[in-house]
Amino acid sequence: MTSINQNTRVTEIHEPDGKNDLLQQVENGALSVVNSYLSLGRLYRGIICNNLRQYVLLGDAAAMTDGKKGNADDRWIFTENNPGREMQTAAQLAAISRVMKGFNDTLSVHCLNIAKEIFEAQNKEKDANPRLLGNRLHAAVELFLTTGEKKYTDFILANQQAALQNINQTAWFISRGVEQWRKMKDKKVQRFCQELAKAIGGYQENISKMSAETPYGVPYRPAIWGAGWDIQSFAFRHYFVNKAFPGQTDKDVIWNALNFVLGSHPGSNQASFASGVGSQSATTAYGLNRADWSYIPGGVVSGTALIRPDFPELLEFPFLWQQTEYCLGGASSHYMFIALAAQHQWN
């Protein structure tokens, strides 16, 4: 339903261009990450406005820049030495490579090459931080799913004890490889699948225990920030575990997470966190039009915050980013995913 032209930098809503909008959005993000890596030789941490006045701009996003290089409104790009985040990005690029195949094949190849390069570089480091092993396992799973190469399964098998001992953190991405591993005749792989199935029992026991702590049926241990994004993120990850181990895990928590976001949450304000979804929703939000006390349909806010010691709050006030901020990655995207997951699981 949207026309997007990367070359002319023109986007028009309600003007179909015959291409899948979600794939174009993945492409847009991947182009930024890949081209920055090719230019800098490393990943960037962020791109941001260079002054306060530009940062607080309200209104049309197109007014943030005139599109000309080398003048006062150029953004700043900054990097960091963060091996953990690099490996997370390697996992994501490996997955994006699959998504872009057949849509933008050149970008797909770049994504995979960069993911491989980051993975191999860190594995060669003799003093690699053991705390980052989870991120490396995640990247190995995605690289295996993309390439089918044995060396990535071998890496996982070589570190299976760490994966199993930290099952609460690793279950979701390890489960993504189970369908393929179950088809392999390798005895070591089959034993790993069996050990993984045993460990999933402990994972589910932990989920059940935390979900029983509140009436909402999901793990809910909020800090001062709205917990809606965290709960969506949990449901997104749990979907993959439940898909791989349907008989050992509870699918209801995905439905409960969706209900939480749509209004079954603490506080007197029972609005849906997804703007425009539900009979009552967050229609005063921290988006680009926040100065108008308005919203963007489909934006998903972080939601009800917990003011210490135990006061739940979701104010109708657009400048509380910790309650009403919009975000695409991990907010709108996770909401769409768990809505589709719930539809899939209960149909």
C-alpha positions as CSV (number, residue, x, y, z in Angstrom):
1,M,0.0,0.0,0.0
2,T,3.1,2.3,0.0
3,S,5.3,3.4,-2.8
4,I,9.0,3.6,-1.8
5,N,11.8,4.8,-4.1
6,Q,15.2,4.6,-2.6
7,N,16.9,6.4,-5.5
8,T,14.6,9.4,-5.6
9,R,14.0,9.3,-1.8
10,V,10.3,9.5,-2.3
11,T,7.7,7.7,-0.2
12,E,4.0,7.9,-0.8
13,I,1.3,6.2,1.3
14,H,-1.8,4.8,-0.4
15,E,0.1,4.5,-3.6
16,P,1.0,0.8,-4.2
17,D,4.2,0.1,-6.1
18,G,3.7,-3.7,-6.4
19,K,6.3,-4.5,-3.7
20,N,5.7,-5.9,-0.2
21,D,5.9,-3.0,2.2
22,L,7.4,-5.1,5.1
23,L,10.2,-6.3,2.8
24,Q,10.9,-2.8,1.8
25,Q,11.1,-1.7,5.4
26,V,13.6,-4.5,6.1
27,E,15.5,-3.4,3.0
28,N,15.6,0.2,4.2
29,G,17.2,-0.8,7.6
30,A,19.6,-3.3,6.0
31,L,20.8,-0.7,3.5
32,S,21.8,1.6,6.3
33,V,23.6,-1.1,8.3
34,V,25.3,-2.6,5.3
35,N,26.4,0.5,3.6
36,S,27.7,2.0,6.8
37,Y,29.7,-1.2,7.4
38,L,31.2,-1.1,3.9
39,S,32.1,2.6,4.4
40,L,33.5,2.4,8.0
41,G,34.7,-1.2,8.2
42,R,32.6,-1.7,11.3
43,L,29.0,-1.4,12.6
44,Y,27.6,1.9,13.9
45,R,25.8,2.3,17.2
46,G,23.5,5.1,16.1
47,I,22.7,8.1,13.9
48,I,21.4,11.2,15.6
49,C,20.7,14.9,15.1
50,N,23.7,17.0,15.8
51,N,22.0,19.7,17.9
52,L,19.3,20.1,20.5
53,R,17.1,22.3,18.3
54,Q,17.0,19.6,15.6
55,Y,16.4,16.9,18.1
56,V,13.3,18.4,19.6
57,L,11.8,19.1,16.1
58,L,8.1,18.5,16.0
59,G,5.9,17.9,13.0
60,D,6.8,16.4,9.6
61,A,9.8,14.1,9.7
62,A,10.7,15.2,6.2
63,A,11.6,18.7,7.6
64,M,14.5,17.2,9.7
65,T,16.9,17.6,6.8
66,D,17.1,19.3,3.4
67,G,18.8,16.3,2.0
68,K,22.0,18.1,1.1
69,K,25.3,16.9,2.3
70,G,27.8,19.0,4.2
71,N,25.6,21.6,5.8
72,A,24.4,22.3,9.3
73,D,21.6,19.7,9.4
74,D,23.8,16.7,8.7
75,R,23.4,13.9,11.3
76,W,26.2,12.4,13.3
77,I,27.0,8.7,13.2
78,F,28.8,7.2,16.1
79,T,30.4,3.8,16.7
80,E,31.5,1.8,19.7
81,N,33.6,-1.2,20.7
82,N,30.8,-3.6,21.6
83,P,31.4,-7.2,20.6
84,G,28.1,-8.3,22.1
85,R,26.1,-5.9,20.0
86,E,28.2,-6.8,16.9
87,M,27.3,-10.5,17.3
88,Q,23.7,-9.7,17.8
89,T,23.8,-7.7,14.5
90,A,25.5,-10.6,12.8
91,A,22.6,-12.9,13.8
92,Q,20.1,-10.4,12.5
93,L,22.0,-9.8,9.2
94,A,22.1,-13.6,8.7
95,A,18.3,-13.7,9.1
96,I,17.8,-10.7,6.9
97,S,19.9,-12.4,4.2
98,R,17.2,-15.0,3.9
99,V,14.4,-12.5,3.9
100,M,16.1,-10.4,1.1
101,K,16.9,-13.4,-1.1
102,G,14.8,-13.0,-4.3
103,F,13.8,-9.4,-3.3
104,N,17.2,-7.7,-3.3
105,D,19.8,-10.4,-4.0
106,T,22.8,-8.0,-3.8
107,L,21.8,-6.8,-0.4
108,S,21.2,-10.4,0.7
109,V,24.7,-11.4,-0.2
110,H,26.2,-8.4,1.6
111,C,24.2,-9.2,4.8
112,L,25.4,-12.8,4.8
113,N,29.0,-11.9,4.1
114,I,29.1,-9.3,6.9
115,A,27.5,-11.8,9.3
116,K,30.1,-14.4,8.5
117,E,32.9,-11.9,8.8
118,I,31.9,-10.8,12.2
119,F,31.3,-14.3,13.4
120,E,34.6,-15.6,12.2
121,A,36.6,-12.6,13.5
122,Q,35.2,-13.0,17.1
123,N,35.7,-16.8,17.1
124,K,39.4,-16.3,16.2
125,E,39.9,-14.1,19.3
126,K,41.7,-16.1,22.0
127,D,40.4,-13.9,24.8
128,A,36.8,-13.7,23.6
129,N,34.5,-12.7,26.5
130,P,32.7,-15.9,27.7
131,R,29.8,-13.7,28.7
132,L,29.1,-13.1,25.0
133,L,28.8,-16.8,24.2
134,G,25.0,-16.5,24.1
135,N,25.2,-13.9,21.3
136,R,27.7,-16.1,19.4
137,L,25.3,-19.1,19.7
138,H,22.5,-16.9,18.4
139,A,24.5,-15.9,15.4
140,A,25.5,-19.5,14.8
141,V,21.9,-20.6,14.7
142,E,20.9,-17.9,12.2
143,L,24.0,-18.6,10.0
144,F,23.1,-22.3,10.1
145,L,19.5,-21.6,9.0
146,T,20.7,-19.4,6.2
147,T,23.6,-21.5,4.9
148,G,23.0,-25.0,6.2
149,E,26.7,-25.3,6.8
150,K,27.8,-27.9,9.3
151,K,30.4,-25.8,11.0
152,Y,27.7,-23.7,12.6
153,T,26.0,-26.7,14.1
154,D,29.4,-28.0,15.2
155,F,29.9,-24.7,17.1
156,I,26.6,-25.1,18.9
157,L,27.4,-28.7,19.8
158,A,30.8,-27.7,21.1
159,N,29.0,-25.2,23.4
160,Q,25.9,-27.1,24.2
161,Q,26.4,-27.2,27.9
162,A,26.4,-23.4,28.1
163,A,23.3,-23.3,25.9
164,L,21.5,-25.8,28.1
165,Q,22.6,-24.3,31.4
166,N,21.3,-20.9,30.3
167,I,18.1,-22.2,28.8
168,N,16.0,-19.3,30.0
169,Q,18.1,-17.0,27.8
170,T,18.9,-19.3,24.9
171,A,15.7,-21.3,24.4
172,W,14.1,-19.0,21.9
173,F,16.9,-18.9,19.4
174,I,18.1,-22.4,19.9
175,S,14.5,-23.6,19.2
176,R,14.6,-22.0,15.8
177,G,17.1,-24.6,14.6
178,V,15.3,-27.6,16.1
179,E,13.1,-28.4,13.0
180,Q,16.2,-28.7,10.8
181,W,18.3,-30.6,13.4
182,R,15.6,-33.2,13.9
183,K,15.9,-34.2,10.3
184,M,19.6,-34.8,10.5
185,K,20.9,-38.4,11.1
186,D,24.0,-37.2,13.1
187,K,23.9,-39.0,16.5
188,K,25.4,-36.0,18.3
189,V,22.8,-33.7,16.9
190,Q,20.0,-36.1,17.9
191,R,21.4,-36.4,21.5
192,F,21.5,-32.6,21.7
193,C,17.9,-32.4,20.6
194,Q,17.0,-34.8,23.3
195,E,18.9,-32.9,26.0
196,L,17.3,-29.7,24.8
197,A,13.9,-31.2,25.2
198,K,14.7,-32.0,28.8
199,A,16.0,-28.5,29.5
200,I,12.8,-27.0,28.0
201,G,10.9,-28.4,31.0
202,G,12.9,-26.2,33.3
203,Y,12.3,-23.2,31.0
204,Q,8.6,-23.7,31.1
205,E,8.6,-24.2,34.8
206,N,10.2,-20.8,35.2
207,I,7.7,-19.2,32.8
208,S,4.8,-20.7,34.7
209,K,6.1,-19.6,38.1
210,M,6.6,-15.9,36.9
211,S,3.2,-15.9,35.1
212,A,1.4,-16.9,38.2
213,E,2.7,-13.9,40.2
214,T,0.1,-11.6,38.7
215,P,-3.5,-11.9,37.3
216,Y,-2.2,-11.2,33.8
217,G,-0.8,-14.6,33.0
218,V,2.6,-13.3,31.7
219,P,5.9,-12.7,33.4
220,Y,5.4,-9.1,34.7
221,R,8.2,-7.6,36.8
222,P,8.2,-3.9,35.7
223,A,10.8,-1.3,36.5
224,I,10.0,2.4,36.2
225,W,9.7,2.0,32.4
226,G,6.5,0.8,30.8
227,A,6.6,-3.0,30.5
228,G,4.5,-3.4,27.4
229,W,7.5,-3.8,25.1
230,D,9.2,-6.3,27.4
231,I,6.1,-8.4,27.5
232,Q,5.7,-8.3,23.7
233,S,9.4,-9.3,23.4
234,F,8.9,-12.2,25.7
235,A,5.9,-13.4,23.7
236,F,7.8,-13.1,20.4
237,R,10.6,-15.3,21.8
238,H,8.3,-17.8,23.5
239,Y,6.5,-18.4,20.2
240,F,9.6,-20.1,18.7
241,V,9.9,-22.3,21.8
242,N,6.3,-23.3,21.7
243,K,6.5,-24.0,18.0
244,A,9.4,-26.3,18.5
245,F,8.1,-27.9,21.7
246,P,4.3,-27.6,21.6
247,G,3.6,-30.4,24.0
248,Q,6.0,-29.1,26.6
249,T,5.3,-25.4,26.6
250,D,2.3,-23.2,27.2
251,K,0.9,-21.3,24.2
252,D,-1.6,-19.3,26.3
253,V,1.1,-16.8,27.5
254,I,1.3,-15.5,23.9
255,W,-2.5,-14.8,24.0
256,N,-2.1,-13.3,27.5
257,A,0.7,-11.0,26.3
258,L,-1.5,-9.7,23.4
259,N,-4.4,-9.1,25.9
260,F,-2.0,-7.2,28.2
261,V,-1.0,-4.9,25.4
262,L,-4.7,-4.4,24.3
263,G,-5.9,-3.3,27.8
264,S,-5.6,-6.1,30.3
265,H,-3.0,-4.4,32.4
266,P,-2.7,-2.6,35.7
267,G,-3.8,1.0,36.3
268,S,-7.0,3.0,35.9
269,N,-6.1,3.7,32.3
270,Q,-7.1,0.5,30.5
271,A,-6.2,1.8,27.0
272,S,-4.6,-0.4,24.4
273,F,-0.9,0.3,23.9
274,A,-1.4,0.1,20.1
275,S,-2.8,3.5,18.9
276,G,-6.0,3.1,17.0
277,V,-6.5,-0.5,18.0
278,G,-9.4,-1.2,20.4
279,S,-12.3,0.8,21.6
280,Q,-9.9,2.8,23.8
281,S,-6.2,3.3,22.9
282,A,-3.2,5.5,23.4
283,T,-4.1,8.4,21.2
284,T,-1.8,10.9,22.9
285,A,1.7,9.7,22.3
286,Y,5.4,10.6,22.1
287,G,5.6,10.6,18.3
288,L,6.6,13.2,15.7
289,N,3.2,14.9,16.2
290,R,3.4,14.9,20.0
291,A,3.1,18.7,20.2
292,D,-0.4,18.3,18.7
293,W,-1.3,15.9,21.5
294,S,-2.0,13.4,18.7
295,Y,-0.8,10.0,17.5
296,I,0.1,7.9,14.5
297,P,-2.2,4.9,13.9
298,G,-0.4,1.7,14.6
299,G,2.2,3.2,16.9
300,V,2.8,1.0,19.9
301,V,3.8,2.7,23.2
302,S,5.7,1.1,26.1
303,G,2.6,1.6,28.2
304,T,1.9,1.5,31.9
305,A,4.9,2.4,34.1
306,L,5.3,1.5,37.8
307,I,5.9,4.5,40.0
308,R,7.6,3.4,43.1
309,P,6.7,1.8,45.3
310,D,3.7,0.2,43.5
311,F,1.6,2.9,41.7
312,P,0.8,2.0,38.0
313,E,0.6,5.0,35.8
314,L,-0.3,5.7,32.1
315,L,-0.9,9.4,31.8
316,E,-2.5,11.0,28.8
317,F,0.5,13.2,28.3
318,P,2.6,13.1,25.1
319,F,6.0,14.0,26.5
320,L,6.5,11.0,28.8
321,W,8.7,8.9,26.6
322,Q,8.9,6.2,29.2
323,Q,5.2,5.6,28.9
324,T,4.0,6.8,25.5
325,E,7.0,6.7,23.2
326,Y,6.6,5.0,19.8
327,C,9.2,2.6,18.5
328,L,9.3,0.5,15.3
329,G,11.9,-2.2,16.3
330,G,10.6,-4.3,19.1
331,A,7.3,-2.3,19.6
332,S,5.2,-2.1,16.4
333,S,7.1,-5.1,14.9
334,H,6.6,-7.3,18.0
335,Y,3.0,-6.3,18.3
336,M,2.3,-7.3,14.7
337,F,4.2,-10.6,15.3
338,I,2.3,-11.7,18.4
339,A,-1.0,-10.7,16.8
340,L,-0.2,-12.9,13.9
341,A,1.2,-15.6,16.2
342,A,-2.0,-15.6,18.3
343,Q,-4.1,-15.9,15.1
344,H,-1.9,-18.8,13.9
345,Q,-1.8,-20.6,17.3
346,W,-5.6,-20.5,17.8
347,N,-6.9,-21.1,14.3
